[in-house]
Amino acid sequence: MNPIWIVDDDQSIRFVLEKALQREQLPTRSFASARAVLDALADSEAEGEHGHSGPQVLVSDIRMPGGSGLDLLQRIKRLRPGLPVIIMTAHSDLDSAVASFQGGAFDYLPKPFDLTAAVELIRRALEESQREQVADQSLIETPEMLGQAAAMQDLFRAIGRLSQSNVTVLITGESGTGKELVARALHKHSPCAKGPFVAINTAAIPRDLLESELFGHERGAFTGAQAMRRGRFEQAEGGSLFLDEIGDMPLDLQTRLLRVLSDGSFYRVGGHAAVKSQVRVIAATHQNLEQRVRQGAFREDLYHRLNVIRLRLPPLRERRDDVPLLTRCFLQQSALQLGIEPKRIAESALALLSEFPFPGNVRQLENICHWLTVMAPAQTIEAQDLPPEVHEALQQPAATAPEPAAAIAATPIAAAIAAASAPSPPPSAAPGPWEPGLYAEALALLQANRPEVWQALSQRFEATLLRAALAHSHGRRIEAAQQLGIGRNTLTRKLQELGLG
């Protein structure tokens, strides 16, 4: 790890920060002026890995002889745009604080500062720096899919095991979970990868056109058919055909699809000659096909033909640990599309975003990141910068009457927020309406074999209580601590541990 560079013309400030960071076993290097920093940076660039190490984080005073911290920030951002810079400034210097953020500073540290808080801020910047390096490398490698959750790792292993086979695959999952991404990955890592990948959403095409779209038609087959047209099956010859929303396919077309899967041939609309087909079929649906079969809306024999290998994509609410990883990736991609510097996101904003239920799943998170790239006012995205849909979804239950237990169970996080914002019942009161939601959430995590369920739920519960108390006290920590029945130091420590500082 590279050292943390400290820039201040006040020797006592440099000494105090050096000692505090050394106690945390963090390497440091100190400078008395901005000019000295730029010279050292030039030396490290010129000498490469054999010279002095460049900084991992830069902590700079704002007012120094021979060049201000804001000038230094501007120069640093041109030389090393991904380097987190913390600007030290006075309590009352609002203009400097605003200018720091506008210049791309990671954060600012008001003087006189609390040493523990200063070290914690530097640690967060250090983590951000290391994450930026990983994110940059990830972008260079342009990964097809991202996910650290156990369910996603199981999915990646399944794709790997299927890489030597052209077997039919059925992908299930809610809308927005990335079913087409999985289909493309299955095609890319398969024996038919050199062939075409053709996708069609069977629910998006009118019923009377879908047959021709799939199987093609002969000239004169119907009014307007002025020439022979190859359908998607022929277009995908030697490759993969992805049939999205297969559960919405009309029954008569299900019969034709079954014949292709069983015989390997089909007829164009209006045709009399069989067309041979060597296509790997990958189907996807957000519906419960077993239930559709019971309702008579989906052929059972076709269901069994498609359900050779089933891959289930988990909704984003079941892989909340992936929200930070995906958020940073989408922010990088959005900035790349717009040709601007990627924005960073504060831990407090990530914590809030991770509690959002994401009814639109990964697609919705990607849209939120595009929105933040354009609409967030500063280079670092804070919790208050998140779009209204996030705040409204998490705050709405607190302003409404208690819902039935069944509805609460469907939104356990929102229920916990509502409970945290409501007056506490006396010790002898019956269990609150949020407890079935907590029970359901815990049961779902346990059934999914998620590790450290106790710690995960405890942290989310504590974070909700702290946010509710601080909102009620308008940010006054002493008052919030008193109302919660804990000490102010305990509240401060919890905020730091949960990334809500």
Secondary structure, DSSP 8 states (H G I E B T S, - for coil): ---EEEE-S-HHHHHHHHHHHHHTT--EEEESSHHHHHHHHHHHHHHGGGS----SEEEEES--TTS-HHHHHHHHHHH-TT--EEEEEETT-HHHHHHHHHTT-SEEEEES--HHHHHHHHHHHHHHHHHHHHHHHHHHH--S----SHHHHHHHHHHHHGGG----EEEE--TTS-HHHHHHHHHHTSTTTTS-EEEEETTSS-HHHHHHHHH-B-TTSSTT--S-B--HHHHTTTSEEEEETGGGS-HHHHHHHHHHHHHSEE--BT--S-EE---EEEEEESS-HHHHHHTTSS-HHHHHHHTTEEEE---GGG-GGGHHHHHHHHHHHHHHHHTS---EE-HHHHHHHHHS--TTHHHHHHHHHHHHHHH-SSSEE-GGGS-HHHHHHHHHHHHS----HHHHHH-HHHHHHHHHHS----TTS---TTHHHHHHHHHHHHHTT-S-HHHHHHHHHHHHHHHHHHHHTTT-HHHHHHHHTS-HHHHHHHHHHTT--
